[in-house]
């Protein structure tokens, strides 16, 4: 290649690297006085990793505690897409979501300051179902059998489950919940409610509510009839006992066929006691969240914080058809097997739009619910097997120490190469400077993430770049000692050293590729920077330094050429 084209190519490489590193406007999620907001900032487009910026590292695996997951690897791939969508909408700047091996998902969230919220967003299944409450009193019909099973279990029965209207020492059967409402004027509404289009909760419709039979059995004592079909109340203190009964296989087998029991997300204060709602629902949902296409948080002057959702055309048609069959029935909106609020009554057929009223919850809770609904439900449950939090101060310390180490390494290399190789060493220093520019340009151009191990890889690749120059200069010295001219010695020095340089760099590049392919987190960060440094060192030592020699040779007559090396 002629000198002219070498200079043009070198200028092109410098311009490309400078362009990749030139500060630009980037939209980022930044923390303001009133929380996180999106703002446009001007910065160098070089991403910093978790260990430099601070944040949270999560490792997720498929949760098989409740049974084996068929086609586990395929399920993990689908879960990866859902998690990535959720994190992208979560608002974290420059997150990392990737699969590690065949059974793990790695999530890195730089700059996150609410780890608990992030964990909930990642792990929430977000399986949405719309189910009709039971209106056949199916649970009442099997209560005698359930009481007999509970008695045989030999477990203690709660002694404080009598009606709140009765004395604490009385052992009378549980009173109907309608008495609770009529005798306690301080009772307040649930902390959460749910509504869908024209569906409204009809609290006046209590004529269908019947008291639980007063069998005084171990199961019957724990529940009290609610105000709507299929609704029951359980004292918070009795909830663990009831859940232990319901987890028993014998009790599960005695439950009404075609029905499921789901607890509500509400808690209620009745007669100075805290109660949790429990619902008996039709097992078959009339529709699921599979057809949901949009969900967004909002606020209503009358209902507070809400989440508005919308189905696609197919889902809208199915929802309208199903709800038209259940006019005047109560419909529960169930998210991850929890009933969201009290089921509203279906007054007319419902179309493709609806809303979930969040009650006393804040707008952030509504935003998170809308986020997971938009992203879709997880195809398989995930568990967190590793979690690390890195503070921003630690990240800043890492940057300072890593930068100091790199500067010290560069100073020592420059001194060594200039003192030992004199003028040729100065040309190598010029190539070393461009090597730094090329390496950073490659990292920025390919959106690579600079990590603390990456800084170590960067310093290591500095040595690789100098090593190539050492091989070349020693070859040039050998040719000069044989009495060859300066131009011939330089040409043959580069030519004879080429094989050794290529072999060593290819070997190092293959090692870096293997580390990147099979490594995770910090190991991958090291591999990426090392690989970029190897490429830049090949360019700087073989192409840039030789171009500098050619420029120097063209400025001096051949008869007066002497090389300080």
N, C-alpha and C positions, 0 to 999 in steps of 0.2 A: 504494500500500500504506500502510495506516495505521501510525502510530508503534507501536502495541501489537504488531502482527504483525511489524514490523521488529525490535523488541526480542526477541521470542520466537525469530525466525529466527536472529538474531545469537547469542543464547545457545545455540541448538541447534548452530550451526557451531562455537562455542568448545568445547562439550562433546564434539562428535564428534572435533575435532582433539586435544583433551586425552586422550580415550580411546585414540585411535590411538597417541599418544606416551607413554601411561602405562607405566611399567616393569612387565614381566610375566616370569613364569618361562618360560625357553626351554631346551630340551634341546640341548646342544651337545657337540661332540667337543673335549675339552680335553686338554692335555698334563699328565700327572701324573708322579710320580717313577719309575713303572714303565712309562711309555709313554702312549699315548693312551687315554682312557676317556671314556665318555659321562657327563655331569654336568648337573645342572639349575642354571642361573644366572639371576639376575634382572637384566634390563637393558632399556633403551629399544629397542623393536622397529624400529630404523632400521638397515638393512643398510649395511655399509661395503664399498666396492669393493676390488679387488685393490691399487690404488695407495695406499690408506689403511690397509689391514690387513696387506699383505705377502703373498706367495705366488707362484704360477706361472701364466703365461699361455702357452697352446699354441694354435697354428693348424695344423689338419690338413687334408690334401687326399688325394684318391684316388691311390694309387700305381699308375701305369701303366707302371712300368719293365719289367715282365715281360709286357706286352701290353695292348692297348686294352681298356677296360672297357665293355661294352655297356650302354646306358641308364644313363649315368654319374650323372645327377641323381637318378634313382630309387634307385640303389644308395647314394648319399650320404645320402638321406633315411632309408633303412633302417639305415645305419651310425650315423646320428645317434641313433636310438632305442636302439641297443645301447650306444653310448658313454654316453648319458645314464643308462641303467640301471646301468652299471658305476660311474660316478662317484657316483650316489646311494647305492650300496652301499659305496663306498670309505670313507665316513665323514668326508668333508670338510664343514665347516660352511659353508652358503650358497654352494655352487658355482654356476657359470654355464656352461651348455652350450647353444650355439645355432648355427644355420646362418647363415653370412655369405655373401651373394650366392648363386651357384648351384654353387660348387665348393669351398667351404671350411667347416670346422667350427671354432668358437672354443670353447676350454675354459679357464675361469679357476678356479683352485683357491686361495682365500684361506687363509692360515695353514698351507699345506703345508710340511713340512720334509724330505720325502724325494722330491725331483724324479725320481730315477731310477726308483723304484718306481711313481710316478704314470705316467710315460711307458710303462712296460711294461704296466701295466693297461689303458691307453688303446689301445695299438697291438696287443696280443696278439690274434691271430685267434681262438684258442680253438676250433678245429675239431677235434672229438673223433671218433675212429673206432676200431672194434674189428675187427682183421684177424687172420686165421689165418696162422701162419708156414708157409712152404713145406716140404713133406715129400717132394717129388719130386726133390730135388737138381737143380732146374732150372738153377741158376747153374753148377754143375759141368759140365753138358752143353754150355754155351756158352763155357766158359773158353778153349778153344783159339782160337775165333774172336775173343774179346775180346783175347787176347794178341797175335794177329796184327794187329788194328786198332791196339792201343797201340804196337806196334813200328813201324807205318807212320806214326804221329803224330810219331815222331822225338823224343819227350820223354824226358828222363833217367829211369831207373828207380832207385828208392831202393836204396841199397846196404846199409842197416842193418835190413832186414826179415827177416833169418833168425831162426830159432827162438831164443828167449832161452836155450835150453839149449846152443846151439852157440857156439863161440868167435866173437868179434866179427869176426875176419878171415875166417872161413869163408864160402864162397859156396854153401853147400848149400841145397837147396830148403827152404821153410818146413816146419817140423815140425807134426804135428797138435797142436791145443791141448790134447788130452787128456794129452799128455806134459808140457805146461806145468803142469797141475794136479797130476800125480803126482810130479813131481820138485821142485816148489817148495812147501815146507810153509808158507812165509810168505805165500802168496797169500791175499788177503782178498776178501770178497764185494763185489759192486757197491755203490756208495753209494746206490743207489735201487732199489726193487723195486715190483712191481705185483701186486695181488690182486683177484679178483672173486668174491664169495660163496664158493662151495666150490672155486674155482680156486686151486691151489697150485703153486709152482715145484717141479718134480721133478728135482732135480739128479742123482739116481741114474740117471736114464734116459739113459744115454750110448751105449747099444748102437746107436742109429740114427745117431749122429754118425760121419761118415766124413771122412777127411782130404781136403783139397783135392788134386786130382791134381798131382803134382810135375812140372809142365810147365816150371817155371823161367821162365815168361813174365812180361812186365812187369806185367800185371794180377794174375796168380796170386801173385806174390811179395808183394803188398801185403796179402793177406787170409789168415786162418787159420781153420780150421773150429772152431766152437764146440761146446758140449756138448748142444745141442738142434737139432732140424731147423730149417734156415733161419737159424741164428745163425753169425756170423763175428766175428773180432776184427781190428782194424786198429790198428797202432801210432800213437800220437798224432802222431809226427813224419812219418808217411806219409799222414796224413789229408788235407792239402791236395792232395797229388799224386793221390790216389784221387778226390777230389771234382772235380778238374779233368778227369780222364778221364771221369767219369760225366756231366759237363756237355757233353761233346762229342756232337753229333747222331749221328755214326756209331756211337759206342758205345751211345748210347741206343737206336738202332734194332736193335742186336744183342742187347739184353737179352732174357731169356725173356718171351714174350708172356703177358699175364694176370698178371704179377708186378711188384712195385715194390720198390725198395730204400730202406730207411729206416734212418737212424742212431739209436742210442739216446741217452738223456740220461745214461747211466751212464759212468763211467770206472773202469777196473779197474787194479790193480797186480799184474802177473804177472811173476815172475822179475826184480823190480826195474825193470820197465819199465811205462809207462803205456799202456793200450790203450783203444780206444773200440769199443763193440759196433756191429755192422751186421746188419741183418735183411733177408731176402728174404721178402716177404709176398704173400699173394693180393691182387690189385689191388682186388677187390670187397670192401668191408667188410661184415661180417655185420649191423652196425648203426652208426649215427652218433649224435652227441649231440643230434640234432634232437628226440628224444623225452625228453630229460632234463628233469626238473621241479625237482629239488632237489640241492644239493651243499653240504656243510658240513665244516669242518675238525674234527678230533678227535685224540685221542692214545690209543694202545693200550700197555698195559704190555709187550707182547711185540713189537710191530711199530713202536713209536714214533709219529711224526706221520703221520696218514692223512687222506685226503679221502673221505668217504662220499657216494655219489651214489645217486639213485633215478630210475628211468624211470616214465613214466605207464603206464596199463594197456595201451595199444597197444604201447608200447615194450617193456614187460615180456613180453607174449605173443610178440613177434617175437624178443626176446633168448632166451627159453626155447626157442622152436622152432629157432632157428639153432644154439644151443649144444648142443642134443640131437643134432644131426647131426655135431658135432665133438668128441664125448667122446674123451678121451685125446690130443687135439691141443693145440698151444700157441697161445694167443691173445695178441696184442700190443695194448696200449692205446696208441693213437697220438694225440698232441695236437700240432697244428700241424706235422705230418709228422715228429715226433720220438717215438720209442718211449719211453714212461714206464716205466723199470725193465725188468727181465727178464720176458718173457712167461710167465705162469703156465700150468699145464696144466689143461685143463678135465676135471674128474673126474665131474661130473654136470651135468645141464641147470641153467642159472642163471636165476633169476627177475628181479625188477625192481630189486633192490638189489645194490650192489657197493662196492668201495673201491679207492682208489689209495694205495699205501704210498709215502710221501715219503722214506723212508730217513733220511739224515743231515740233511735240510733242516728248517728251523725251522717253528714254527707260523704265522708270518707268510706264508711261502711257500705253505703249505697254504691259508691264508685267501684269498690272492690267486688261487690256482688255483680254489678253490671259487667265488669271486666271478665270475670270467670264465665259468665253466661255467654258473652260474645265469643270467647275463645273456645267454648265447648267443654264437654265433660271429659275427664280423664278416662281412657279405655281400661285402665287398670290402676289399682291403688298404689301409691308410692310412699316410701318411708325415707326419712332422712338418716343416713348412716354416718355422715360426717358434717360438721359445721365449724367454721372458723371465722372469727371476726378480727379484722385488722383496723386499728384506729388510724385516723388521718395523720396524727403526729408521728406514729411509727412509719407510715408511708413517706412522710417528709424526711425523716431521719435516713431512711433507706436511699432516697434520692441523693441526699447530701453526701452520704458515705460512698455510694456508688460512683457519683460524679468525681469525688476526691480521688478515689482509687484509679479511675480512668485517666485523670489529669496527671497523677503521679506516674502511671505507666507510660503515658505519652512523653512526658519530660525525660524520663530515663532512656527511653528508646531513641528520642531525638539526640540526646547528648552522646549516647553510645555510637550511633551511626555516623554522626557528624565528626566526632573525634577520631573514629577508626577509619572512615572512608573519605573524609575531607570533602572536596567538591562533589564527588559522586554521592556522598552521603546527603549533601544539601539537596541534590536532585531527588533523592529518595524521600526526603522530608516533604518536598512538594507533592510527591505522589501519595505520601501518607495523609497529607491534609485532604487531598481529593478523595482518598479512600474513605475518610470519615464522612464527607459530604455524600458520597455514593451510597454508603451503608445506610445512613439515615434516610436518604431519598428512597431507597428500596423498601425500607420498613414503612415509610409513610405512603408510598405509592400502592403497596399491597394491603394497606389497612392492618398491618401487623400490630400487635400489642407489645409494648416495651415493658418488661418485667425486671425484677431484681436479678434473677438468674440470667436474664437477657443482657443486662449490663455486664455480667461476668463473661458471657459469650462474646460480647463486643470487645472487651479488653483482651480476651484470648485470641480473637481474630486479628487484633493489632500485631501480636507476635507472629501470627501466620504470614501477615503481609510483609513484615520486616524479614522474616526467614527467606522469603522468595528473593528479596533484594540481596540478601547475603549470598545466596547461591549464585546469583548473576554476577555480582561484583567479584567473587572469588574466581569465577571462570574467566572474567575479563583480565584479572591479574595474571592468571596462568598464561593467557594468550599474549599479553604484553611481555612477560618474562621470556617468551619464545622469540621475541624480536619482531612481532607483527605490528603493523601500523595501528594507530588508535581506532580508526574507523573499522578496520578488519577485526580487531580485538573485541570491540563492542558488539559487532554483528555476530561473531562466533560465540561470544560469551552468552548472549541471549539465546542463540540457537542451541548451544550445548546444555544449557541449564533448563531448557523448556521441558524435557521429558521428566526430570526429577520434580519440577514444580507442579506439572499436571498430575503426576502420580500422587504426590502428597496431598494436593488439594482435593482430588477426586475421592481419595480415601476418607479424608475428613468430612467431605460433603455427604458421602454415603453413611457415615456414622451419624451425622446430624439428621439425615432423613429417617434413619431407623429410630433415633430418639424421638423425633416428632411423631412418627407413625404409632409407636407403641407407648410413648410416655404420656403423662398427663400434667396439666397445670404448669408448675415451675419448670419441669423438664422440657416441655414443649416450648416455653418461652426462651430457654437457653438454646434449644435447637434452631429456632427461627432466626434469632440474632446471629448465631454462629454461621448458619447457612448464608444469610445475607452478607456477612463479613467475608466469607470465603469467596463469594462471587465478586465483591468489590475489590478484594485483595488481588485476585487474578487480573482484573482490569487495570488496577493501579500499578502493579509491579511489572506486568508484561507489556501493557500498551502505553500507559501514561509515562512511566519513567523512560521507556525507549524513545517516545516522542520528544521528551525533554533532551535526551542525548542527541537526537537528530537535529533539533533546533540549535543546539550548541555547536555541533559539527559544521552546520551550514554557515555559521557566523565567522569561522576561522579558516584560513587557508590550510590545505592539507600538510604543507611543509612546516607550519609552525604549531601544529596540534600536539599538545602534551596534556595528559589526563592525570588529575590529582585523585588517586584512588588507593 
